[in-house]
Amino acid sequence: MNTQAIKKSWTPEDFKTVEKAILKHFKGRTIDTHHGPHTITSYKHFDSVAGLAYTSTGIYAVYGVCNTAIYLDVKRKYKYEFFIMDEAGRVLAELWDNEENAIFIKL
């Protein structure tokens, strides 16, 4: 992924866009975490499980997952690390495997 295409900071509208995309991606799904399963009912519920923290690193801005590991699949190969927005307004999730190899999925 070309990090130059990722927003370096977010506006208040960007926060709303990212949060809406996260909710659309997870609402109604049961996510697998190292604390057990959680069926997501709202953005606040997801945030309380994930412990999202906004950081603008200078490379790009992210919501980082701080409270738990949230896995993409039952094999626990990839876990959600960051939620990002590109300059075109697309919201993506950055996932890492155990060696910190990243994949990106569009939300």
Beta strands, then each sheet from edge to edge (+ up, - down):
strand 1: 30-33
strand 2: 36-39
strand 3: 53-56
strand 4: 61-64
strand 5: 70-71
strand 6: 79-85
strand 7: 91-96
strand 8: 102-106
sheet 1: 2+ 1- 5+ 6- 4+ 3-
sheet 2: 2+ 1- 5+ 6- 7+ 8-
end
